[in-house]
Amino acid sequence: MDSAKNLPVAVIGAGPVGLAAAAHLLERGLEPLILEAGTTAGAAIDQWRHIRLFSPWRFNLDAAAVRLLESAGWEAPRPTALPYGGELVDNYLAPLAALPEIASRLQTGARVVAVTRAGMDKTHTRNRDTTPFTVRVEHADGETRDHTVAAVIDASGTWSRRNPLGTSGLPAIGEDTAADRISAPLPDVTGRDRAAFAGRRVLVVGAGHSAANTLTSLADLAREEPETRILWAVRGASAAKVYGGGDADGLPARGQLGGRVRRLVEAGKIELHTGFGISSLKSLDSHVTVEAADGRTTDADIVVPCTGFRPDLDILREIRLELDPAVEAPRELGPLIDPEFHSCGTVPPHGARLLAHPDKDFYIVGMKSYGRAPTFLLATGYEQVRSVVAALAGDREAADTVQLELPETGVCSTDAGTSCDVPAAATAAGPDSGCCAAPEPVLVGFPTGLSHGRSGGN
């Protein structure tokens, strides 16, 4: 960044990882320009504010962000409490975004549509590393403006790009035309979205914790609205991964969730369809008919897609990226997070070196850095941005010293839909954790009682 040291660093996204990046930049004396497409910080999380996290507060806070908040008199929530998504926004992200140091550098309603080098497309090489970036932004006032920045940290997440319902990575035939019968991921079926689900046939598609949350909420709705019928389709031969490890789960709330889903299925409250890879959707006046690849069909009034997410790479067409061909993560990170072989518990801590791309001073962090892999932990994102900001500040030693200390190690289940799941996250442990200051990389995560990877099927 030497040639552009007087320019700001663009941070795309004002979620937990984006705001953590801004806090670390401020601590390093660097100027952040935070660009958030939503109307507020944490806009994506606000859409699932009714969902309770599996992990307590002490595992969901970034150290630099906490230091900034505490300097303004903020009091941390009870560390052992399990927050809802809305509480994460209201009690952490919103106060952080309201601090003068952050608010003066945060632009909401600012949707990034392209990132490039100033005056260069991706084919130009001469002086590329010393040329600032141009970030093109559609602003809430209707204008499109270019911002010149020294570096880019893309923490925009994946919430806006859900995976399709169909198999083979493609939308099912008729999926686009059935859009009015497909809900948003993680709908608030007992609250904000109740009218769309009460007394209707609801098909939940997916084998992760997002599906489990939706299924249990639908069961609560069905107790009050008995005409509500709950259908559940998974591609795999069983739903064992959703049921989890019960008492063996290192996060009790997650184990309880899986156990409740199992009991609902066994009691006939949820109609489970296994081996149901969706091939087509046919929209009718009153409902949609969903057909599996093997010819089976089921009818539903509304379909809930709990199928996971994928990164929006369109805005990066003019950036020189080096991505893993399987999961669309940075090339060196990809093999470490591929859900065919790894779960959260087998992904080592990593930082700027593994996240680097051919375009110097450009980084993808947070959930988006994991591409299509659902094994992301929020704490991993915090450690990513600490390392990335150290690299941008020229502190290579700090950038290369990556660590993530947790109270337990083990594995957590994959196919979670959002981030292992919404999200089973952790930050560095406190001074009494029993870990040394600079430990060897460890396996991180929380036990579920299940083997890692996709050995159990999808």
C-alpha positions as CSV (number, residue, x, y, z in Angstrom):
1,M,0.0,0.0,0.0
2,D,3.0,2.3,0.0
3,S,2.1,4.0,-3.3
4,A,-1.5,4.7,-2.2
5,K,-1.0,5.2,1.6
6,N,-3.2,8.4,1.6
7,L,-6.1,6.6,0.1
8,P,-8.7,4.6,2.1
9,V,-9.2,0.9,2.2
10,A,-12.6,-0.2,0.9
11,V,-14.5,-2.6,3.1
12,I,-17.4,-4.2,1.2
13,G,-20.1,-5.2,3.7
14,A,-21.0,-4.0,7.2
15,G,-21.7,-7.3,8.8
16,P,-19.7,-8.7,11.7
17,V,-16.6,-9.4,9.6
18,G,-16.7,-6.2,7.7
19,L,-17.1,-4.0,10.8
20,A,-14.3,-6.0,12.5
21,A,-12.1,-5.2,9.5
22,A,-12.9,-1.5,9.9
23,A,-12.1,-1.7,13.6
24,H,-8.7,-3.3,12.9
25,L,-7.9,-0.8,10.2
26,L,-8.6,2.1,12.6
27,E,-6.3,0.5,15.2
28,R,-3.6,0.3,12.6
29,G,-4.0,4.0,11.6
30,L,-5.5,3.1,8.2
31,E,-8.6,4.8,6.8
32,P,-11.6,2.5,6.1
33,L,-14.4,3.2,3.6
34,I,-17.2,0.9,4.5
35,L,-19.8,0.2,1.8
36,E,-23.0,-1.6,2.8
37,A,-25.7,-2.4,0.3
38,G,-28.4,-2.6,2.9
39,T,-30.0,0.3,4.8
40,T,-28.2,-0.6,8.0
41,A,-25.2,-2.4,9.3
42,G,-25.9,-6.1,9.7
43,A,-28.7,-6.0,7.1
44,A,-28.4,-9.6,6.1
45,I,-28.4,-10.9,9.7
46,D,-31.4,-8.7,10.3
47,Q,-33.3,-10.9,7.9
48,W,-32.9,-13.9,10.2
49,R,-33.1,-11.9,13.4
50,H,-35.6,-14.4,14.8
51,I,-33.0,-17.3,14.7
52,R,-31.1,-18.0,17.9
53,L,-27.4,-18.7,17.5
54,F,-25.9,-22.0,18.8
55,S,-22.9,-20.3,20.4
56,P,-22.9,-17.9,23.4
57,W,-22.0,-14.2,23.1
58,R,-18.4,-14.7,24.2
59,F,-17.8,-16.6,20.9
60,N,-19.3,-13.9,18.6
61,L,-17.4,-10.7,19.3
62,D,-14.3,-9.4,17.6
63,A,-11.5,-8.2,19.9
64,A,-10.8,-5.0,18.0
65,A,-14.5,-4.1,17.7
66,V,-14.9,-4.8,21.5
67,R,-12.0,-2.5,22.3
68,L,-13.5,0.3,20.2
69,L,-17.0,-0.2,21.8
70,E,-15.7,-0.4,25.4
71,S,-13.8,2.9,24.9
72,A,-17.2,4.5,24.4
73,G,-18.7,2.9,27.5
74,W,-20.4,-0.1,25.9
75,E,-21.2,-2.9,28.2
76,A,-20.8,-6.4,26.7
77,P,-23.8,-8.8,26.9
78,R,-23.7,-11.7,29.4
79,P,-21.0,-13.9,27.8
80,T,-22.8,-17.2,28.3
81,A,-26.1,-16.1,26.9
82,L,-27.2,-17.4,23.4
83,P,-28.1,-14.4,21.3
84,Y,-30.7,-14.2,18.6
85,G,-29.7,-12.7,15.2
86,G,-31.6,-9.6,16.1
87,E,-29.7,-9.2,19.4
88,L,-26.4,-9.6,17.5
89,V,-27.5,-6.7,15.4
90,D,-29.2,-4.5,18.1
91,N,-26.7,-5.1,20.9
92,Y,-23.4,-5.3,19.0
93,L,-23.4,-4.3,15.3
94,A,-25.7,-1.3,15.6
95,P,-23.8,0.2,18.5
96,L,-20.5,-0.5,16.7
97,A,-21.8,1.2,13.5
98,A,-23.1,4.2,15.5
99,L,-19.7,5.0,16.9
100,P,-18.4,8.2,15.4
101,E,-15.2,6.5,14.2
102,I,-17.3,4.0,12.2
103,A,-20.4,6.0,11.3
104,S,-18.3,8.7,9.6
105,R,-16.8,6.1,7.4
106,L,-19.9,4.0,6.7
107,Q,-22.1,4.4,3.6
108,T,-25.3,2.5,3.6
109,G,-27.5,1.9,0.6
110,A,-24.1,1.6,-1.3
111,R,-24.2,-1.4,-3.5
112,V,-20.8,-2.3,-5.1
113,V,-21.3,-3.3,-8.7
114,A,-17.6,-3.6,-9.8
115,V,-14.0,-3.6,-8.6
116,T,-11.1,-3.0,-10.8
117,R,-7.7,-1.3,-11.0
118,A,-7.9,2.4,-11.8
119,G,-7.6,2.8,-15.6
120,M,-6.9,-0.9,-16.2
121,D,-8.9,-4.0,-17.1
122,K,-7.6,-7.3,-15.9
123,T,-5.4,-7.8,-19.0
124,H,-3.1,-5.0,-18.1
125,T,0.0,-5.9,-16.1
126,R,2.5,-2.9,-16.2
127,N,2.5,-1.1,-12.8
128,R,-0.6,-3.1,-11.8
129,D,0.6,-3.7,-8.2
130,T,1.1,0.0,-7.5
131,T,-2.1,1.2,-9.2
132,P,-5.0,2.1,-6.9
133,F,-8.3,0.3,-7.1
134,T,-11.6,1.7,-8.4
135,V,-14.7,0.6,-6.7
136,R,-17.9,1.4,-8.6
137,V,-20.9,1.9,-6.3
138,E,-24.6,2.4,-6.9
139,H,-25.7,4.8,-4.1
140,A,-29.1,5.2,-2.5
141,D,-29.5,8.6,-4.1
142,G,-29.6,6.9,-7.5
143,E,-26.2,8.0,-8.6
144,T,-23.4,5.6,-9.6
145,R,-20.0,6.8,-8.4
146,D,-16.4,5.5,-8.6
147,H,-14.3,5.5,-5.4
148,T,-10.5,5.3,-5.6
149,V,-9.0,3.2,-2.8
150,A,-5.6,1.7,-1.9
151,A,-6.9,-1.8,-1.1
152,V,-10.1,-3.8,-1.0
153,I,-11.4,-6.2,1.6
154,D,-14.5,-7.9,0.3
155,A,-16.6,-9.0,3.2
156,S,-19.9,-9.0,1.4
157,G,-20.9,-12.5,2.4
158,T,-23.1,-14.8,0.4
159,W,-26.6,-14.2,1.7
160,S,-27.8,-12.6,-1.6
161,R,-26.9,-15.7,-3.6
162,R,-28.7,-18.8,-2.5
163,N,-28.0,-22.1,-4.1
164,P,-30.7,-23.4,-6.5
165,L,-33.2,-26.0,-5.5
166,G,-32.2,-28.3,-8.4
167,T,-29.4,-30.8,-8.6
168,S,-26.2,-30.4,-10.5
169,G,-25.8,-26.8,-9.3
170,L,-28.5,-25.6,-11.7
171,P,-32.0,-24.3,-11.0
172,A,-34.6,-27.0,-11.3
173,I,-36.6,-26.8,-14.5
174,G,-39.4,-24.3,-13.8
175,E,-37.7,-22.9,-10.6
176,D,-37.6,-19.4,-12.0
177,T,-41.2,-19.3,-13.0
178,A,-42.2,-20.7,-9.6
179,A,-40.5,-17.8,-7.8
180,D,-43.7,-16.6,-6.2
181,R,-44.0,-20.0,-4.5
182,I,-40.5,-20.0,-3.1
183,S,-39.8,-18.1,0.1
184,A,-36.6,-16.4,1.3
185,P,-34.2,-18.6,3.2
186,L,-34.9,-18.8,7.0
187,P,-38.4,-17.1,6.9
188,D,-39.9,-16.0,10.2
189,V,-42.8,-18.4,10.0
190,T,-44.2,-17.7,13.5
191,G,-43.8,-14.0,13.3
192,R,-43.3,-11.6,10.4
193,D,-44.1,-14.2,7.7
194,R,-46.8,-16.1,9.5
195,A,-49.6,-15.3,7.1
196,A,-47.7,-16.9,4.2
197,F,-47.3,-20.2,6.1
198,A,-50.3,-20.7,8.4
199,G,-52.6,-23.5,7.3
200,R,-50.6,-24.3,4.2
201,R,-48.5,-27.1,2.8
202,V,-44.9,-26.1,3.3
203,L,-42.0,-28.0,1.7
204,V,-38.6,-27.4,3.4
205,V,-35.6,-28.3,1.2
206,G,-32.2,-28.9,2.6
207,A,-30.2,-31.0,5.2
208,G,-28.6,-28.4,7.4
209,H,-29.3,-26.4,10.5
210,S,-31.2,-23.7,8.5
211,A,-33.7,-26.4,7.6
212,A,-33.8,-27.7,11.2
213,N,-34.6,-24.2,12.5
214,T,-37.4,-23.7,9.9
215,L,-38.9,-27.2,10.6
216,T,-39.1,-26.6,14.4
217,S,-40.6,-23.2,13.8
218,L,-43.2,-24.7,11.5
219,A,-44.0,-27.3,14.1
220,D,-44.7,-24.5,16.6
221,L,-46.9,-22.8,14.0
222,A,-48.8,-26.1,13.3
223,R,-49.7,-26.4,17.0
224,E,-51.7,-23.2,16.7
225,E,-52.7,-23.6,13.1
226,P,-53.5,-27.4,12.8
227,E,-54.1,-27.2,9.0
228,T,-50.4,-26.5,8.5
229,R,-48.7,-29.5,6.9
230,I,-44.9,-29.8,7.0
231,L,-43.0,-31.6,4.3
232,W,-39.2,-32.0,4.2
233,A,-37.0,-33.1,1.3
234,V,-33.4,-34.0,1.5
235,R,-31.1,-35.3,-1.3
236,G,-29.3,-37.8,0.9
237,A,-30.4,-41.3,2.0
238,S,-31.0,-40.1,5.6
239,A,-31.4,-37.0,7.7
240,A,-28.7,-38.1,10.2
241,K,-26.6,-35.0,9.7
242,V,-29.4,-32.7,10.8
243,Y,-30.2,-34.8,13.8
244,G,-26.6,-34.4,14.9
245,G,-24.9,-35.9,17.9
246,G,-27.5,-35.1,20.6
247,D,-25.8,-35.0,24.0
248,A,-22.4,-35.4,22.3
249,D,-22.7,-32.0,20.7
250,G,-20.3,-29.4,22.0
251,L,-22.9,-26.8,21.6
252,P,-26.0,-28.0,23.6
253,A,-28.4,-25.8,21.7
254,R,-27.4,-27.4,18.4
255,G,-27.7,-30.9,19.8
256,Q,-31.2,-30.1,21.2
257,L,-32.3,-28.7,17.8
258,G,-31.4,-31.9,15.9
259,G,-33.0,-34.0,18.6
260,R,-36.2,-32.1,18.4
261,V,-36.4,-32.5,14.6
262,R,-35.8,-36.3,14.9
263,R,-38.7,-36.5,17.4
264,L,-41.0,-34.5,15.2
265,V,-40.3,-36.8,12.2
266,E,-40.8,-39.9,14.3
267,A,-44.1,-38.6,15.6
268,G,-45.3,-37.9,12.1
269,K,-45.5,-34.2,12.5
270,I,-43.0,-33.8,9.7
271,E,-43.3,-35.8,6.5
272,L,-39.7,-36.6,5.4
273,H,-38.7,-37.4,1.8
274,T,-35.2,-38.8,1.5
275,G,-33.2,-39.2,-1.7
276,F,-35.3,-36.4,-3.1
277,G,-33.2,-34.6,-5.6
278,I,-35.4,-32.0,-7.2
279,S,-35.6,-32.0,-11.0
280,S,-38.5,-29.7,-11.8
281,L,-41.2,-27.4,-10.3
282,K,-44.5,-27.0,-12.1
283,S,-46.5,-23.9,-11.0
284,L,-50.3,-24.3,-10.9
285,D,-53.0,-21.8,-9.9
286,S,-53.3,-23.2,-6.4
287,H,-49.9,-24.8,-5.6
288,V,-46.6,-26.0,-7.1
289,T,-45.8,-29.6,-7.9
290,V,-42.2,-30.6,-7.1
291,E,-40.8,-33.6,-8.9
292,A,-37.7,-35.6,-7.9
293,A,-35.2,-37.1,-10.4
294,D,-36.6,-40.5,-9.7
295,G,-40.1,-39.4,-10.7
296,R,-41.7,-39.0,-7.3
297,T,-43.7,-35.9,-6.8
298,T,-45.1,-33.8,-3.9
299,D,-47.4,-30.8,-3.9
300,A,-46.8,-27.7,-1.8
301,D,-48.2,-24.3,-1.4
302,I,-44.8,-22.8,-0.6
303,V,-41.2,-24.0,-0.8
304,V,-38.5,-23.0,1.7
305,P,-35.0,-23.2,0.1
306,C,-32.5,-24.2,2.8
307,T,-29.9,-25.1,0.2
308,G,-26.9,-23.0,1.1
309,F,-25.3,-20.1,-0.6
310,R,-22.6,-19.2,-3.2
311,P,-20.4,-16.1,-3.7
312,D,-21.3,-13.3,-6.0
313,L,-18.2,-13.1,-8.2
314,D,-19.7,-11.0,-11.0
315,I,-18.5,-7.8,-9.3
316,L,-14.9,-9.1,-9.4
317,R,-14.7,-9.8,-13.2
318,E,-11.9,-7.3,-13.6
319,I,-9.9,-8.5,-10.6
320,R,-7.2,-11.1,-11.1
321,L,-8.5,-13.9,-8.8
322,E,-7.0,-17.3,-8.1
323,L,-9.9,-19.5,-7.0
324,D,-10.2,-23.2,-6.1
325,P,-12.0,-24.9,-8.9
326,A,-14.3,-26.8,-6.6
327,V,-15.5,-24.5,-3.9
328,E,-14.6,-21.0,-5.4
329,A,-12.5,-20.0,-2.3
330,P,-9.0,-18.6,-2.6
331,R,-6.9,-21.3,-4.3
332,E,-4.8,-22.2,-1.3
333,L,-7.7,-22.2,1.1
334,G,-10.0,-24.3,-1.0
335,P,-8.5,-27.7,-0.2
336,L,-8.6,-26.9,3.5
337,I,-12.4,-26.2,3.6
338,D,-13.8,-28.5,0.9
339,P,-16.9,-30.0,2.5
340,E,-16.3,-33.3,0.8
341,F,-13.4,-33.8,3.2
342,H,-13.6,-31.2,5.9
343,S,-16.0,-29.8,8.5
344,C,-15.5,-26.6,10.7
345,G,-13.5,-28.7,13.0
346,T,-10.8,-29.6,10.5
347,V,-10.2,-26.1,9.0
348,P,-7.0,-24.6,10.5
349,P,-6.7,-20.9,11.3
350,H,-5.5,-18.9,8.3
351,G,-4.8,-15.4,7.3
352,A,-3.5,-13.0,4.6
353,R,-1.1,-15.4,3.0
354,L,-3.7,-18.0,2.2
355,L,-6.3,-15.4,1.2
356,A,-4.0,-13.5,-1.2
357,H,-4.9,-13.2,-4.9
358,P,-2.7,-12.2,-7.9
359,D,-4.0,-8.7,-7.5
360,K,-2.0,-7.3,-4.6
361,D,-3.9,-5.8,-1.7
362,F,-7.2,-7.4,-2.7
363,Y,-8.7,-9.9,-0.3
364,I,-12.0,-11.8,0.1
365,V,-12.8,-12.5,3.7
366,G,-15.6,-13.9,5.9
367,M,-18.3,-16.2,4.6
368,K,-17.6,-15.2,1.0
369,S,-14.0,-16.4,1.3
370,Y,-15.3,-19.9,1.8
371,G,-17.0,-19.8,-1.6
372,R,-19.6,-22.6,-1.7
373,A,-18.3,-24.4,1.4
374,P,-20.7,-24.1,4.4
375,T,-18.0,-24.7,7.0
376,F,-17.3,-21.1,8.0
377,L,-17.0,-20.0,11.6
378,L,-17.4,-16.4,12.5
379,A,-14.2,-16.4,14.5
380,T,-12.3,-17.5,11.5
381,G,-13.5,-14.3,9.8
382,Y,-12.3,-12.2,12.7
383,E,-8.8,-13.8,12.5
384,Q,-8.8,-13.4,8.8
385,V,-9.3,-9.6,8.9
386,R,-6.8,-9.2,11.8
387,S,-4.2,-10.9,9.6
388,V,-5.2,-9.1,6.4
389,V,-5.1,-5.6,8.0
390,A,-1.7,-6.4,9.6
391,A,-0.5,-7.3,6.0
392,L,-1.9,-4.1,4.6
393,A,-0.2,-2.1,7.4
394,G,3.2,-3.8,6.5
395,D,3.4,-5.9,9.7
396,R,4.2,-9.2,8.0
397,E,5.1,-11.0,11.2
398,A,1.7,-10.3,12.8
399,A,0.0,-11.2,9.5
400,D,1.7,-14.5,9.4
401,T,1.1,-15.4,13.1
402,V,-2.4,-16.8,12.8
403,Q,-4.1,-18.5,15.6
404,L,-7.5,-19.3,16.9
405,E,-7.9,-20.5,20.5
406,L,-11.1,-22.2,21.5
407,P,-12.3,-23.9,24.7
408,E,-12.8,-27.2,22.8
409,T,-11.7,-28.7,19.5
410,G,-13.6,-31.2,17.4
411,V,-15.8,-31.3,14.4
412,C,-19.1,-29.7,13.5
413,S,-21.5,-30.8,10.8
414,T,-21.5,-29.4,7.3
415,D,-24.3,-28.5,4.8
416,A,-25.4,-25.9,7.3
417,G,-26.9,-23.5,4.7
418,T,-25.2,-20.4,6.1
419,S,-22.1,-20.9,8.2
420,C,-22.0,-24.1,10.2
421,D,-24.7,-22.9,10.9
422,V,-26.3,-19.5,11.7
423,P,-23.4,-19.4,12.9
424,A,-21.6,-21.7,15.3
425,A,-18.8,-19.1,15.8
426,A,-16.0,-18.5,18.2
427,T,-13.4,-15.9,18.9
428,A,-10.0,-16.1,20.6
429,A,-10.1,-17.5,24.1
430,G,-9.3,-15.4,27.1
431,P,-6.0,-15.4,29.1
432,D,-7.2,-18.3,31.3
433,S,-7.9,-20.5,28.3
434,G,-4.8,-22.6,29.0
435,C,-3.4,-21.8,25.5
436,C,-0.1,-20.2,25.0
437,A,0.3,-16.9,23.2
438,A,1.3,-18.3,19.9
439,P,0.2,-21.9,19.6
440,E,0.6,-24.3,16.7
441,P,-2.4,-24.3,14.4
442,V,-5.2,-26.3,15.9
443,L,-8.3,-27.9,14.6
444,V,-11.2,-25.6,15.5
445,G,-14.9,-26.2,16.0
446,F,-17.3,-27.8,18.3
447,P,-18.1,-31.5,18.5
448,T,-21.3,-32.8,17.1
449,G,-20.8,-36.5,17.5
450,L,-20.7,-36.9,13.7
451,S,-17.8,-37.6,11.4
452,H,-16.7,-34.7,9.2
453,G,-17.2,-34.2,5.5
454,R,-20.0,-35.4,3.4
455,S,-19.4,-39.1,4.1
456,G,-23.0,-39.4,5.2
457,G,-24.4,-38.0,1.9
458,N,-26.0,-34.6,1.2
